[in-house]
Amino acid sequence: MSERPLSILISGAGVAGTSLALMLARQPGFKMQPIITLIERSPVPRTTGQSIDIRGPAVDVIRKLGWEQDIKARHTTETGLAFLNGKGQTVAYLPATGDVKAQSATSEYEILRGELTGLLLDGVEKSKKEGAQIQVVYDETIQSMEDRADGTGVDVQFARGKLQDQRYDVVVGADGIGSPTRSFIFGKDDKREHVRPSGMYISFFSVQRISEDDQLWHWATFPPGLSIHLRPHRNNKTMGVYLTITNAKKERNTELEDIVRADVATQKKYFRQRFQKSGCTWQMERFLDGLDASEDFYMTHWCQVRTPKWTKGHCVTLGDAAFATMGVGTSLAMTGAYCIAGELSKITSPEEVPQALQTYEDLYKPFVAKHNMDFALFPQLANPQTAWGNWIFHSIVWLLALLRVQKLAVWLGGGDDSQGWKLPEYGW
Ligand SMILES: Cc1cc2nc3c(=O)[nH]c(=O)nc-3n(C[C@H](O)[C@H](O)[C@H](O)COP(=O)(O)OP(=O)(O)OC[C@H]3O[C@@H](n4cnc5c(N)ncnc54)[C@H](O)[C@@H]3O)c2cc1C
């Protein structure tokens, strides 16, 4: 191992940032000693969130890293997806496939986001105890940064005084769709059009489980573009609820953009008003009471991020900051983290950082690009604006479920096929 360590700053302790920190700490055969600093804007770990899943090459990643059983042990216990109308009547049903190579909407690795983040943070703590040089700092953000023109690293100034300003060999922006780090790296080239709106605004929260609840994901759609999702939790005490509002077009909705930026009380009030008068009769009172009482409420506009570049000099973006993709964001983030850790493990001096990061971008971008098409159809097709559109959507899923068209199940799950892309080997 080289005497000179490699200092790495990661901004954002979500799935992307925490996965990367952990993979850097455990990557076998690292030629330089990585010194990892993971910063998070929130003052406490953000270990909330509903179901997310692991698909495609990310399944191989968790296997190589030895996490498969840990993740499986936390499976939400969901067994399939039932489509409902606004009265709560089932119109179609798609079971989990049991096939990790062709997972349906219900994954074989369905896990709560909070549990996955918690698992990764526990792994980081364990690695630290085993001697990895890694620190996690909450309530800290980058105030400004500059990649030195002479290629000797990135000078970073911090905003909240938890860390001293210093120079890093690598800076990673893993701070989500609106990534401030991405803007620091690419400046005026970080354009609004790279964050493509889906037109779907979604709120997540938990409600108490009741005796009628089962292990299915129940998804009710009703006009105009509204959906309620109810999904089981492993604890058998609570259930996850998502309320979604979808525009007729993939564009930003001025009213809802204001709500995304508002406080949680205003967001909850808005969702209550929209759903209360919707005409849907399926357990509405329960969901709205649960919405008011929830302590883990989270709201977002689901966007796709497609930036022309992920890398510049000693800086790089990862996860939603670089390539947010509906349905597979977590899997893409974990696979990207695996590639960055692997490429950095090969270098013997900091001068090689830009090339290593560029190699990550070159090898991983073609795979991420394969997911652009799914976004073109979703979510407008699955969240119709009219009763007639809803009838057509339900008729299609009813027919495809009846004919057991596997592709529908896999597509709804975000797609599984690696389409010839091969996960690189890094000695795990
Ligand atoms: C609280 C929360 C709940 C979620 N719940 C769901 C869910 O139920 N279902 C689902 O499909 N997806 C959910 N997501 C999104 C999902 O986790 C991501 O799409 C996916 O896992 C990729 O993760 P990421 O780490 O790239 O981005 P994110 O999960 O968005 O993580 C980014 C992290 O960066 C932090 N951050 C932001 N700005 C800064 C800054 N300036 N400095 C330092 N840190 C910063 C954020 O606080 C966050 O912890 C949730 C995200 C969050 C943050």
The ligand as an SDF file (V2000), in Angstrom:
LIG
                    3D

 53 58  0  0  0  0  0  0  0  0999 V2000
  -35.7230   10.8670    4.0380 C   0  0  0  0  0  0  0  0  0  0  0  0
  -35.8390   10.1690    2.7100 C   0  0  0  0  0  0  0  0  0  0  0  0
  -36.8670    9.2450    2.5100 C   0  0  0  0  0  0  0  0  0  0  0  0
  -36.9970    8.5870    1.2830 C   0  0  0  0  0  0  0  0  0  0  0  0
  -37.9970    7.6830    1.1380 N   0  0  0  0  0  0  0  0  0  0  0  0
  -38.1110    7.0170   -0.0200 C   0  0  0  0  0  0  0  0  0  0  0  0
  -39.1220    6.0140   -0.1790 C   0  0  0  0  0  0  0  0  0  0  0  0
  -39.9320    5.7710    0.7210 O   0  0  0  0  0  0  0  0  0  0  0  0
  -39.2010    5.3480   -1.3610 N   0  0  0  0  0  0  0  0  0  0  0  0
  -38.3210    5.6090   -2.3740 C   0  0  0  0  0  0  0  0  0  0  0  0
  -38.4050    4.9540   -3.4220 O   0  0  0  0  0  0  0  0  0  0  0  0
  -37.3440    6.5290   -2.2610 N   0  0  0  0  0  0  0  0  0  0  0  0
  -37.2210    7.2370   -1.1010 C   0  0  0  0  0  0  0  0  0  0  0  0
  -36.2230    8.1800   -0.9830 N   0  0  0  0  0  0  0  0  0  0  0  0
  -35.2830    8.3780   -2.1060 C   0  0  0  0  0  0  0  0  0  0  0  0
  -34.3020    7.2100   -2.2490 C   0  0  0  0  0  0  0  0  0  0  0  0
  -33.7070    6.9290   -0.9930 O   0  0  0  0  0  0  0  0  0  0  0  0
  -33.2420    7.5760   -3.2890 C   0  0  0  0  0  0  0  0  0  0  0  0
  -33.8970    7.8530   -4.5200 O   0  0  0  0  0  0  0  0  0  0  0  0
  -32.2040    6.4780   -3.5950 C   0  0  0  0  0  0  0  0  0  0  0  0
  -31.9770    5.6280   -2.5020 O   0  0  0  0  0  0  0  0  0  0  0  0
  -30.8570    7.1040   -4.0080 C   0  0  0  0  0  0  0  0  0  0  0  0
  -30.2970    7.6950   -2.8520 O   0  0  0  0  0  0  0  0  0  0  0  0
  -29.2950    8.9110   -2.7900 P   0  0  0  0  0  0  0  0  0  0  0  0
  -28.4270    8.6360   -1.6050 O   0  0  0  0  0  0  0  0  0  0  0  0
  -28.6650    9.1710   -4.0930 O   0  0  0  0  0  0  0  0  0  0  0  0
  -30.2260   10.1950   -2.4950 O   0  0  0  0  0  0  0  0  0  0  0  0
  -31.0510   10.5820   -1.1970 P   0  0  0  0  0  0  0  0  0  0  0  0
  -31.7180    9.3960   -0.6010 O   0  0  0  0  0  0  0  0  0  0  0  0
  -31.9060   11.7320   -1.5650 O   0  0  0  0  0  0  0  0  0  0  0  0
  -29.9380   11.0530   -0.1450 O   0  0  0  0  0  0  0  0  0  0  0  0
  -29.2700   12.2840   -0.2440 C   0  0  0  0  0  0  0  0  0  0  0  0
  -28.7520   12.6630    1.1400 C   0  0  0  0  0  0  0  0  0  0  0  0
  -28.0100   13.8750    1.0190 O   0  0  0  0  0  0  0  0  0  0  0  0
  -28.3680   14.7490    2.0720 C   0  0  0  0  0  0  0  0  0  0  0  0
  -28.0910   16.1190    1.6380 N   0  0  0  0  0  0  0  0  0  0  0  0
  -28.8120   16.9070    0.8130 C   0  0  0  0  0  0  0  0  0  0  0  0
  -28.1990   18.0830    0.6430 N   0  0  0  0  0  0  0  0  0  0  0  0
  -27.0710   18.0390    1.3680 C   0  0  0  0  0  0  0  0  0  0  0  0
  -25.9970   18.9550    1.5730 C   0  0  0  0  0  0  0  0  0  0  0  0
  -26.0060   20.1680    1.0260 N   0  0  0  0  0  0  0  0  0  0  0  0
  -24.9660   18.5740    2.3700 N   0  0  0  0  0  0  0  0  0  0  0  0
  -24.9510   17.3450    2.9680 C   0  0  0  0  0  0  0  0  0  0  0  0
  -25.9440   16.4390    2.8060 N   0  0  0  0  0  0  0  0  0  0  0  0
  -26.9840   16.7900    2.0020 C   0  0  0  0  0  0  0  0  0  0  0  0
  -29.8440   14.4530    2.3030 C   0  0  0  0  0  0  0  0  0  0  0  0
  -30.2630   14.8760    3.5920 O   0  0  0  0  0  0  0  0  0  0  0  0
  -29.8710   12.9400    2.1540 C   0  0  0  0  0  0  0  0  0  0  0  0
  -29.5770   12.2800    3.3490 O   0  0  0  0  0  0  0  0  0  0  0  0
  -36.0740    8.8710    0.2250 C   0  0  0  0  0  0  0  0  0  0  0  0
  -35.0530    9.7950    0.4210 C   0  0  0  0  0  0  0  0  0  0  0  0
  -34.9140   10.4550    1.6380 C   0  0  0  0  0  0  0  0  0  0  0  0
  -33.7880   11.4610    1.8320 C   0  0  0  0  0  0  0  0  0  0  0  0
  1  2  1  0
  2  3  1  0
  2 52  2  0
  3  4  2  0
  4  5  1  0
  4 50  1  0
  5  6  2  0
  6  7  1  0
  6 13  1  0
  7  8  2  0
  7  9  1  0
  9 10  1  0
 10 11  2  0
 10 12  1  0
 12 13  2  0
 13 14  1  0
 14 15  1  0
 14 50  1  0
 15 16  1  0
 16 17  1  0
 16 18  1  0
 18 19  1  0
 18 20  1  0
 20 21  1  0
 20 22  1  0
 22 23  1  0
 23 24  1  0
 24 25  2  0
 24 26  1  0
 24 27  1  0
 27 28  1  0
 28 29  2  0
 28 30  1  0
 28 31  1  0
 31 32  1  0
 32 33  1  0
 33 34  1  0
 33 48  1  0
 34 35  1  0
 35 36  1  0
 35 46  1  0
 36 37  1  0
 36 45  1  0
 37 38  2  0
 38 39  1  0
 39 40  1  0
 39 45  2  0
 40 41  1  0
 40 42  2  0
 42 43  1  0
 43 44  2  0
 44 45  1  0
 46 47  1  0
 46 48  1  0
 48 49  1  0
 50 51  2  0
 51 52  1  0
 52 53  1  0
M  END
$$$$
